[in-house]
Amino acid sequence: MEVLNHILLIDADDASNLITRIMLKKASVAEHIHTTRNGEEAITLLSHTNIVFPDLILLEINMPVMDGFEFLSYWKKNNFTGKSRIVIYTYSARTEDISYMCQYKDVVGYLEKPINNTQITKLINLVHNHSNYTQDSNTDIQRIYL
């Protein structure tokens, strides 16, 4: 499996962040893994001139300060489109939320927490080869299946 340069995890849930970071590090899929607790912190990180945009952003929908919806709106308004692949990474199973977020060009998938090794492999393959996702015929949402 190819290694990504940089993954950014945007999630307010400290326990989920810890588990996800451990799983990603154990799988040796990225040189750098950064974590921010909301969209505003992520924008601050990405706004530094010396930061390289991540290959992959794992984005939670429900966060305080700036949620996933607001982050994607800012992402699009500030011409960040095309700089990273974004996967919605959430406990939320609200189809309407996920459908809305998947309308953004850089959102390439949806992944339910918690992450496991099979999902990690599919996730990295998705980033390297955008055609490695399957289409959910019921909701027309791109998903990474277990």
Disulfide bonds with the S-S distance in Angstrom:
none
